[in-house]
Amino acid sequence: MKPADLRDEAVDLARRLRRKLERERAQGLGDLAARAAAHGPGSPPRPAPRPAAAPAPAPPAATTPAPAAPRAAASQAPAPPLVRERPAPPPASVAAPAAAPPRAPTAIETDLFGRPVVRVAPAAPGAAGISAADSAAVPLHPWGAEARAAIAAAAEPVLATIAEEVRACQKCGLWESRSKAVPGVGGARSGLVFIGEAPGADEDRLGEPFVGRAGQLLDKIIQAMNDAALIPGVPLSRATVFIGNIIHCRPPENRVPLPFEVEQSSPYLRRQLEALKPRVICCLGKTAADFLVGARGSLASLRGRVYRYGGAKVIVTYHPAACLRNPEYKRPVWEDMQLLAREYLSE
């Protein structure tokens, strides 16, 4: 075999090994492999256990047996009572910790169909890294025409820079199997953002999100919102909203993104949201909801609630692909779009 062939084979073997290690690390198997290797054939031998010391020889028996101890009397003596020591009370100079303030009752409202709508915020810092108290302290992003125009003008060069970084990204193994990275499309003019899970086959081929059958349905939903004037004075189209995904490369066989892949790709989305300053973010599907809402549960249990991500409100609805598989989801999605419009116009 020629030296060039051997070199190519070694490079290919190293690449496959690196991809395997990345997958194992993303699935949390790296620590298991490390622990297994620590006790494998290559690890130093463990020291042999020391032999136990020989028991001392018993003393010779006395010629005159000693008198037996009064065991019966000892066994009949009552055992001392078990006393548990109580911790000493704190000194008077040390103040007791203050009790946690009671949580404010959740406000219950009804939507356009008379169903209850619950306004909540994440009880603890989630994937977004923003607690309920922090979100409440951040004012909502504006939605007036002049304010949105200024935000859109400032966001345009930032989004272009992030898009170039996404196209050149090689932080995880997905870049080796992609055709094109998919950074997102649209702008900040309307203040609406739609976030899905990951690119599919059509998106990977064209480098643009939601261009397949699910994307065509999303375009129809946005157009229906515009035709119904759900948000008066705010034109809604693919150009005025922003459409993106949690990760920016297609996973093999359209599988759910691994935690390591989300960790490497999601900072681009965070920077995009920071530049867009959206009024409302709509999570399309459970993966996007888990990431932005910071809560776990079924998608049905996450719907109908209004969450916060910094200065934006967040609602959750079904992914358009789910609506294609089950047309019964289309009506709940339209109800969620009406909820989105009402939250957009309210403070």
MOGI-V457799 format. One record per pair of residues at least 12 apart in sequence whose ideal C-beta (glycine too) atoms are under 10 Angstrom apart, sorted by the first residue. I is the first residue (numbers start at 1). J is the second residue. Records with the same first field share a line. If there is no record, write none. Layout:
# MOGI-V457799
I: J  J
This chain:
# MOGI-V457799
15: 173  176
18: 173  176
19: 172  173  174  176  177
20: 173
21: 33  173
22: 171  172  173  174  176  258  260  261  264
23: 172  173  258  260  261
24: 260
25: 172  258  259  260
26: 172  173  257  258  259  260  261  262  263  264
27: 258  259  260
28: 258  259  260
30: 260
103: 123  132
106: 118  119  120  121  305
107: 119  120  306
109: 306  342  346
111: 304  335  336  338  339  342
112: 335  338  339  341  342
113: 331  335  338  339
115: 304  335  339
116: 304
117: 303  304  305  306  315  339  342  343
118: 304  305  306
119: 305  306  307  308  313  343
120: 132  293  295  305  306  307  308
121: 133  134  135  136  293  294  295  305  306  307  308  309  314
122: 134  135  292  293  294  295  307  308  309  314
123: 294  295
124: 294  295
125: 294
126: 290  291  292  293  294  295  296  307  309
127: 246  262  263  266  270  290  291  292  293  294  295  309
128: 266  270  273  291  292  293  294  307  308  309  310  312  314
129: 270  294  309  310
130: 294  308  309  310  311
131: 294  308
132: 294  307  308
134: 308  310
135: 307  308  309  310  311  312  313  314
136: 308
138: 308  309  310  311  312
139: 310  311  347
140: 191  277  278  279  280  308  310  311  312  313  343  344  346  347
141: 188  191  276  277  278  279  280  310  311  312  313
142: 191  277  279  311
143: 190  191  192  231  233  234  278  279  280  344  345
144: 191  233  234
145: 189  233  234  235
147: 191  277  279
148: 187  188  189  190  191  234  240  277  279
149: 188  189
150: 188  277
151: 187  188  189  191  275  276  277  278  279
152: 186  187  188  189  190  191  240  242  275  276  277
153: 187  188  189
154: 188  275  277
155: 187  188  189  242  272  274  275  276  277
156: 187  188  189  275
157: 275
158: 188  271  272  274  275  276
159: 183  184  185  186  187  188  242  244  271  272  275  276
160: 183
161: 271  275
162: 183  184  248  267  268  269  271  272  274  275
163: 181  182  183  184  185  207  248  268  272
164: 181  183
165: 181  183  248  267  268  271
166: 181  182  183  184  207  244  247  248  249  265  268  269  272
167: 180  181  182  183  207  248
168: 181
169: 181  183  248  249  264  265  268
170: 249  264
171: 249  260  261  263  264  265  267  268
172: 247  249  257  258  260  261  262  263  264  265
173: 249  252  258  260  261  264
174: 198  199  204  247  248  249  250  251  252  257  258  261  264  265
175: 248  249  264
176: 249
177: 204  249  250  251  252
178: 199  204  207  248  249  250  251  252
179: 199  201  203  204  205  206  207  249  250
180: 199  203  204  205  206  207  208  248  249  250
181: 199  203  204  207  247  248  249  250  265  268
182: 198  199  200  203  204  206  207  208  209  210  211  243  244  245  247  248  249  250
183: 207  208  209  244  245  248  268  269  272
184: 208  209  210  242  243  244  245  248  268  269  272  276
185: 207  208  209  210  211  215  238  239  241  242  243  244
186: 209  237  238  239  240  241  242  243  244  276
187: 239  240  241  242  275  276
188: 240  241  242  272  273  275  276  277  278  279
189: 234  235  236  237  239  240  241  242  276
190: 222  226  231  234  235  236  237  239  240  241  242  276  278  279  280  344
191: 231  234  240  241  242  276  277  278  279  280  281  312  344
192: 222  225  231  234  236  240  241  242  243  276  278  279  280  281  282  312  340  341  344
193: 241  242  243  244  269  272  273  276  277  278  279  280  281  282  283  292  309  312  314
194: 209  210  218  221  222  238  241  242  243  244  245  278  280  281  282  283  284  288  317  320  340
195: 209  242  243  244  245  246  269  272  273  278  281  282  283  284  285  287  288  289  291  292  314
196: 209  210  214  215  218  243  244  245  246  247  282  283  284  285  287  288  319  320  321
197: 245  246  247  251  254  256  257  262  283  284  285  286  287  288  289  290  291  319  321
198: 245  246  247  248  249  250  251  254  255  256  257  261  262  265  285  287  288
199: 211  212  244  245  247  248  249  250  251  254
200: 212  213  214  215  245  250  251  254  321
201: 250  253  254
202: 214  215  216  250
203: 215  245  248  249  250
204: 249  250  251  254
205: 250
207: 248
208: 238  243
209: 242  243  244  245  248
210: 238  243  244  245  284  319  320  321
211: 238  243
212: 320  321  324
213: 320  321  324
214: 284  285  319  320  321  322  323  324  325
215: 238  243  320  321
216: 320  324
217: 319  320  321  323  324  330  333
218: 238  241  243  282  284  319  320  321  323  333
219: 237  238  243  320
220: 320  330
221: 236  282  284  317  320  323  330  333  334  336  337
222: 236  237  238  240  241  243  337
223: 236  237  238
224: 236  334  337
225: 237  241  334  337  338  340  341
226: 240  241
228: 334  337  338  341
229: 341
230: 334  337  338  340  341  342  344  345
231: 279  280  337  340  341  342  344  345
232: 341  345
233: 345
234: 279  341  344  345
236: 337  341
241: 276  278  282
242: 272  273  275  276  278  281
243: 282  284
244: 268  269  272  273  276  288
245: 257  265  266  268  269  284  285  287  288
246: 261  262  265  266  268  269  283  285  287  288  290  291  292
247: 261  262  263  264  265  266  268  269  287  291
248: 261  264  265  266  268  269
249: 261  264  265
254: 321
256: 286  287
257: 287  291
262: 287  290  291
266: 291  292
269: 288  291  292
270: 292  309  310
273: 292  309  310  311  312
274: 310  311
276: 312
277: 310  311  312
278: 309  310  311  312  313  314  344
279: 311  312  313  340  343  344  345
280: 306  309  312  313  314  315  339  340  341  342  343  344  345
281: 293  307  308  309  310  312  313  314  315  316  340
282: 313  314  315  316  317  333  336  337  339  340
283: 299  302  303  307  309  314  315  316  317  319  336
284: 316  317  318  319  320  321  322  333
285: 299  316  317  318  319  320  321  322
286: 298  299  300  302  316  318  319  322
287: 299  319
288: 314  316  317  319
289: 302  303  307  314  315  316  317  319
290: 302  316
291: 309
292: 307  308  309  312  314  316
293: 305  307  308  309  314  315  316
294: 307  309  314
295: 307  316
297: 316
299: 316  317  318  319  322  329
300: 316  318  332
301: 316
302: 314  315  316  317
303: 315  316  317  318  332  333  335  336  339
304: 316  317  332  335  336  339
305: 339
306: 339  340  342  343  346
313: 339  340  343  344  346
314: 340  343
315: 336  337  339  340  343  344
316: 336
317: 329  332  333  334  335  336  337  339  340
318: 330  332  333  336
319: 333
320: 333
